[in-house]
Amino acid sequence: MINASLRKLRFATFGFLVLLLALSPVSSVFAQGLGHGFHGTVKINGVNAAIGTVISARVAGTEYGSSTVTTPGQYNMIVQGEIDEGATIHFYVDGQEADQTFPFHDGWTTKLDLTVTTLPTTYELTMAADPEAGGTATDLTNASPYAAATVVNIQAVANPGYRFVNWTAPAGTFANATAATTTFTMPAQNVTVTANFVAVYSLTMAVAPGGSGTATDLTGASPYKANTVVNIQAVANPGYRFVNWTAPAGTFANATAATTTFTMPAQNVTVTANFGLVPPPVSPTVTTQAATGITTSSATLNMQYTVGGCSSVEVRFAYKKSTDSAWINTAWVSKSANGTHAVPLSGLTSGTKYDFKAQLKYDSTVINGTTLQFTTSTPPPSSGWCFIATAAYGTPTAKQIDVLREFRDGVLLKSTVGSRFVALYYQLSPPVADFIAGNELLRTLVRELLIDPIVWVVEATGDIWRN
């Protein structure tokens, strides 16, 4: 049984060699030997190789046989040539080396299943910086070329005077395009990843004079790129007040506002908060002024005041009869600007002297103006007021006396000076009138030389004082 099998194997081997001899020139066969025959399956990434796939064999880089797949996943080929016995044969499937090798043995036939694991296509990753002086862009993974979808660690480092802005690339994606250290997912193409930088400038805050206050960059992110809007604030120390901001370049939204914004120039810059000494506070003042419009029962009290350094003050009057000890106060009135204030009084006693003073209050402090006086008028007697004229004319019903009485009521009693004159006349004229009434010659002289001329002037100017 065994002998029969051996005979069959020898017969098959002999037939295979006869076939090789029939296909090759006799001289070539004897020069190259019988060769080493191979057959079996061939798979690419675990899948049967397709019809037309080229299988080749190389020894020391030289090809010594090839065939084409005619049945999916199957191959047959002879490795033949001047090959050293035992030399390692490397097999290739469509140009990619198979996972298997085998030593050459002339005249052998070997079943050898071939497998190929194809490598993915890879692409170059190039790192760049824009501008070049702005900093560096580094592939931290450092294994380019990469297959598509490979996640690569990248990092940007800015040079002095620059700041990283973002990453850009014509393809692929960033985990965070604005983070200096991030990851980049490779596209299916060669790609350049660029780290973009921008020139930045230092902002220094200062105060003048020293110790007068503070100047603060509220944004707090210096250095800044040109045209960045920065929030700034000045706070004065006790005894100082903020005046304005100054800088050799850049612009302020409001140079006189303690809290404002500053737009950065394309250079390093110092922004200065300027302060000045706070002037000493100005106290309010109040001045009592003369009373006006004095009559037998009324008068108007007057004052002048200033508010000083206060936003507002309150003013009023205090008054009393000169013989009294208690003061009477008018109501407080609020004032926010310098000016005058007047209060009319009524219900006063005629022929009476009054004391009065202006008062001003601020921050719970009350200051008093100078105390002044006024005297209310004395009412005329019921028979009239012209004692001397009545004695001169010998009757209180003379028409000249009516003219004088009209002038008294229409002119004199309507003014302070006139009222005082009338009151003084009432005090002094009665004894004079008694003296004139007893002397006819004196009555005539007074009537013609004094009273009649006065009456004439009063009548002549009647159109003026009556209107």
HUVENHU-V492176 format. One record per backbone hydrogen bond with DSSP energy under -1.0 kcal/mol. CO is the residue of the C=O (numbers start at 1). NH is the residue of the N-H. E is the energy in kcal/mol with one decimal. If there is no record, write none. Layout:
co:CO nh:NH e:E
co:CO nh:NH e:E
//
This chain:
co:1 nh:5 e:-1.8
co:2 nh:6 e:-2.4
co:3 nh:7 e:-2.2
co:4 nh:8 e:-2.0
co:5 nh:9 e:-2.3
co:6 nh:10 e:-2.6
co:7 nh:11 e:-2.3
co:8 nh:12 e:-2.4
co:9 nh:13 e:-2.7
co:10 nh:14 e:-2.9
co:11 nh:15 e:-2.5
co:12 nh:16 e:-2.5
co:13 nh:17 e:-2.4
co:14 nh:18 e:-2.7
co:15 nh:19 e:-2.3
co:16 nh:20 e:-2.0
co:17 nh:21 e:-2.6
co:18 nh:22 e:-2.3
co:19 nh:23 e:-1.6
co:20 nh:24 e:-1.1
co:25 nh:29 e:-2.3
co:26 nh:30 e:-2.1
co:27 nh:31 e:-1.5
co:28 nh:32 e:-2.6
co:29 nh:33 e:-2.0
co:35 nh:107 e:-3.0
co:36 nh:79 e:-2.8
co:37 nh:110 e:-3.5
co:38 nh:77 e:-2.6
co:39 nh:112 e:-2.4
co:40 nh:75 e:-2.0
co:41 nh:114 e:-3.3
co:42 nh:49 e:-2.6
co:43 nh:116 e:-2.1
co:44 nh:47 e:-1.5
co:47 nh:44 e:-3.4
co:49 nh:73 e:-2.1
co:50 nh:53 e:-2.0
co:53 nh:69 e:-2.6
co:54 nh:94 e:-3.1
co:55 nh:67 e:-2.7
co:56 nh:92 e:-2.8
co:57 nh:64 e:-2.6
co:58 nh:90 e:-3.0
co:59 nh:62 e:-1.9
co:62 nh:59 e:-2.8
co:64 nh:80 e:-2.1
co:65 nh:57 e:-2.7
co:67 nh:55 e:-3.1
co:69 nh:52 e:-2.7
co:71 nh:74 e:-2.4
co:73 nh:42 e:-1.4
co:75 nh:40 e:-1.6
co:77 nh:38 e:-3.3
co:79 nh:36 e:-2.8
co:81 nh:83 e:-2.2
co:84 nh:87 e:-2.2
co:87 nh:104 e:-2.7
co:89 nh:102 e:-1.6
co:90 nh:58 e:-2.8
co:91 nh:98 e:-3.4
co:92 nh:56 e:-2.3
co:93 nh:96 e:-1.9
co:96 nh:93 e:-3.1
co:102 nh:89 e:-3.2
co:104 nh:86 e:-3.4
co:105 nh:108 e:-2.1
co:108 nh:37 e:-3.1
co:110 nh:39 e:-1.7
co:114 nh:43 e:-2.4
co:115 nh:99 e:-3.0
co:116 nh:45 e:-3.7
co:123 nh:146 e:-3.0
co:124 nh:191 e:-2.4
co:126 nh:193 e:-2.9
co:128 nh:195 e:-2.7
co:130 nh:197 e:-3.0
co:131 nh:134 e:-1.8
co:134 nh:159 e:-2.8
co:136 nh:157 e:-2.2
co:138 nh:155 e:-2.1
co:146 nh:123 e:-3.2
co:147 nh:150 e:-1.7
co:150 nh:186 e:-2.8
co:152 nh:184 e:-2.8
co:153 nh:140 e:-1.9
co:153 nh:141 e:-1.3
co:154 nh:182 e:-1.8
co:155 nh:138 e:-3.0
co:157 nh:136 e:-2.5
co:159 nh:162 e:-1.9
co:161 nh:200 e:-2.4
co:163 nh:198 e:-2.2
co:166 nh:196 e:-3.1
co:168 nh:194 e:-3.0
co:173 nh:185 e:-3.0
co:176 nh:179 e:-1.5
co:177 nh:167 e:-2.5
co:180 nh:156 e:-1.9
co:182 nh:154 e:-2.4
co:183 nh:175 e:-2.3
co:184 nh:152 e:-3.1
co:185 nh:173 e:-1.2
co:186 nh:149 e:-2.8
co:187 nh:189 e:-1.3
co:191 nh:126 e:-2.6
co:193 nh:128 e:-2.4
co:194 nh:168 e:-2.1
co:195 nh:130 e:-2.6
co:196 nh:165 e:-3.3
co:198 nh:163 e:-2.3
co:201 nh:224 e:-2.9
co:202 nh:269 e:-2.4
co:204 nh:271 e:-2.8
co:206 nh:273 e:-2.7
co:208 nh:275 e:-2.9
co:209 nh:212 e:-1.7
co:212 nh:237 e:-2.8
co:214 nh:235 e:-2.1
co:216 nh:218 e:-1.0
co:216 nh:233 e:-2.0
co:224 nh:201 e:-3.5
co:225 nh:228 e:-1.5
co:228 nh:264 e:-2.6
co:230 nh:262 e:-2.7
co:231 nh:218 e:-1.8
co:231 nh:219 e:-1.3
co:232 nh:260 e:-1.8
co:233 nh:216 e:-2.9
co:235 nh:214 e:-2.5
co:237 nh:240 e:-2.1
co:239 nh:278 e:-2.5
co:241 nh:276 e:-2.8
co:244 nh:274 e:-3.1
co:246 nh:272 e:-2.9
co:251 nh:263 e:-3.0
co:254 nh:257 e:-1.6
co:255 nh:245 e:-2.4
co:258 nh:234 e:-1.9
co:260 nh:232 e:-2.4
co:261 nh:253 e:-2.4
co:262 nh:230 e:-3.1
co:263 nh:251 e:-1.2
co:264 nh:227 e:-2.7
co:265 nh:267 e:-1.3
co:269 nh:204 e:-2.5
co:271 nh:206 e:-2.4
co:272 nh:246 e:-2.0
co:273 nh:208 e:-2.1
co:274 nh:243 e:-3.3
co:274 nh:244 e:-1.1
co:276 nh:241 e:-2.9
co:282 nh:309 e:-3.7
co:285 nh:306 e:-2.3
co:287 nh:304 e:-2.1
co:292 nh:300 e:-3.3
co:295 nh:377 e:-1.2
co:297 nh:348 e:-3.2
co:298 nh:295 e:-2.9
co:299 nh:345 e:-3.8
co:300 nh:292 e:-2.5
co:301 nh:343 e:-2.1
co:302 nh:289 e:-2.5
co:303 nh:341 e:-1.8
co:304 nh:287 e:-3.1
co:305 nh:339 e:-1.9
co:306 nh:285 e:-1.0
co:307 nh:310 e:-1.9
co:313 nh:335 e:-3.5
co:314 nh:361 e:-3.0
co:315 nh:333 e:-2.0
co:316 nh:359 e:-2.8
co:317 nh:330 e:-2.7
co:318 nh:357 e:-2.2
co:319 nh:328 e:-3.1
co:320 nh:355 e:-3.1
co:321 nh:324 e:-1.7
co:328 nh:319 e:-2.6
co:333 nh:315 e:-2.3
co:335 nh:313 e:-3.0
co:339 nh:305 e:-2.7
co:341 nh:303 e:-1.8
co:343 nh:301 e:-2.7
co:345 nh:299 e:-1.6
co:352 nh:376 e:-2.5
co:353 nh:322 e:-2.3
co:354 nh:374 e:-1.8
co:355 nh:320 e:-2.2
co:356 nh:372 e:-2.9
co:357 nh:318 e:-2.3
co:358 nh:369 e:-3.6
co:359 nh:316 e:-2.0
co:360 nh:367 e:-3.2
co:361 nh:314 e:-2.1
co:362 nh:365 e:-2.7
co:365 nh:362 e:-2.5
co:367 nh:360 e:-2.6
co:372 nh:356 e:-2.6
co:374 nh:354 e:-3.5
co:377 nh:351 e:-1.2
co:381 nh:384 e:-1.7
co:385 nh:387 e:-1.9
co:386 nh:390 e:-2.6
co:387 nh:391 e:-2.1
co:388 nh:392 e:-2.3
co:389 nh:393 e:-2.5
co:390 nh:394 e:-1.7
co:398 nh:402 e:-1.3
co:399 nh:403 e:-1.7
co:400 nh:404 e:-2.1
co:401 nh:405 e:-2.6
co:402 nh:406 e:-2.3
co:403 nh:407 e:-2.0
co:404 nh:408 e:-2.3
co:405 nh:409 e:-2.4
co:406 nh:410 e:-2.6
co:407 nh:411 e:-2.1
co:407 nh:412 e:-1.5
co:408 nh:413 e:-2.6
co:411 nh:414 e:-1.0
co:412 nh:415 e:-1.6
co:415 nh:419 e:-2.6
co:416 nh:420 e:-2.3
co:417 nh:421 e:-2.5
co:418 nh:422 e:-2.5
co:419 nh:423 e:-2.5
co:420 nh:424 e:-2.6
co:421 nh:425 e:-2.5
co:422 nh:426 e:-2.3
co:423 nh:427 e:-1.3
co:424 nh:428 e:-2.0
co:425 nh:429 e:-2.7
co:429 nh:433 e:-2.9
co:430 nh:434 e:-2.1
co:431 nh:435 e:-1.7
co:432 nh:436 e:-2.2
co:433 nh:437 e:-2.5
co:436 nh:439 e:-1.9
co:439 nh:443 e:-2.4
co:440 nh:444 e:-2.2
co:441 nh:445 e:-2.4
co:442 nh:446 e:-2.7
co:443 nh:447 e:-2.4
co:444 nh:448 e:-2.9
co:445 nh:449 e:-2.8
co:446 nh:450 e:-1.7
co:446 nh:451 e:-2.6
co:447 nh:452 e:-2.8
co:450 nh:454 e:-1.7
co:451 nh:455 e:-2.8
co:452 nh:456 e:-2.6
co:453 nh:457 e:-2.4
co:454 nh:458 e:-2.4
co:455 nh:459 e:-2.8
co:456 nh:460 e:-2.5
co:457 nh:461 e:-1.6
co:459 nh:462 e:-1.3
co:461 nh:464 e:-1.1
co:461 nh:465 e:-1.9
co:462 nh:466 e:-2.5
//
